[in-house]
Amino acid sequence: MSRERTHEVVLRRIEEDLGAGRLALGQRLPGERQLAEQLGVSRPSVREAIRVLEAMGIVRTAAGSGAAAGAVIVADPSTALASALRLHLATSHLVIDDIVATRLLIESWSVRTASSAKRHGPFTEAERLLDKMDDRGLTPESFHQLDAEFHVELARLAGNPLVTAVMTALRESIQEYVLAAVPGLPDWSATARKLRREHRGILDAVRARDGDRAATLVTAHITGFYRAAGIGRGPR
C-alpha cells in the first residue's frame, strides 16, 4: 500500500467519524499510535493525514504530552469545503456568465428556503451588513466586500451548509467581476443607492415569508447590475 493511499485511509476514517457524529467540534482525535494500530497504517501516514486536516482548518494541533497536546477538531467540515473550492476556483478561469448563472440558481433557492424555514431568522448579521453599507463614505471596494458578505449570509439563512460553502467559495469571484464592472457604470452613487434599496427589499421579503417575491427580487437584483454594467453575454 503506497504512502498516499495509507494517509487517505486515515482521512476517510476521520471523515466517517465526523459524519456519524462520533467526532464533534472541540473533541480530540485519537493519538497517532492508537489511530495507526486501529487502521493498520504507519504513524508517519497518520501524521501526514493530520497535517492535511490542519492545513484545511479542520483541526488544531499542539505538541507535547499534556492535556492540551494532540489534534482537536476546531472547525465545521463545510469550512474546509469552502477552502478547497476557493483553491479550485483560483486555478480556473471562470466565465462571468457562469458565475452569474450559478448565483441565480443558488440565491433564488436560498431566499425561498429561508422564507419557508420552520426556524425563521435570526436576521441580525444580514441587518448589520446592510447598516454598514449605508455609510455613504464607503469606497466601491469596501461596499462590494460587504455586498458579497450579505449574499453569503442570504445563503446561510437557508440552513444548508453545503450551499453556504459554495457561496463562500464564490465570494471572491463575485467581488472580482463586480469591482471590474464599477468603472463602466455611469453613476456609482446612484447605483449604490439602488443596490441598498434592493438589498433591503430582498431581506424584507424573506422576513415576511414571501419566498416567491424574495426570489424574484434577488434575481432582478443580480441580473440588473449585470446588465447595467454591460458585462458578459447575459445569463443563459
Secondary structure, DSSP 8 states (H G I E B T S, - for coil): --HHHHHHHHHHHHHHHHHHTSS-TT-B---HHHHHHHHT--HHHHHHHHHHHHHTTSEEEE-SSSTT-EEEE-S-HHHHHHHHHHHHHHTS---HHHHHHHHHHHHHHHHHHHHH-SS----HHHHHHHHHHT-TT--HHHHHHHHHHHHHHHHHHTT-HHHHHHHHHHHHHHHHHHHHHGGG-S-HHHHHHHHHHHHHHHHHHHHTT-HHHHHHHHHHHHHHHHHHHT-SS---
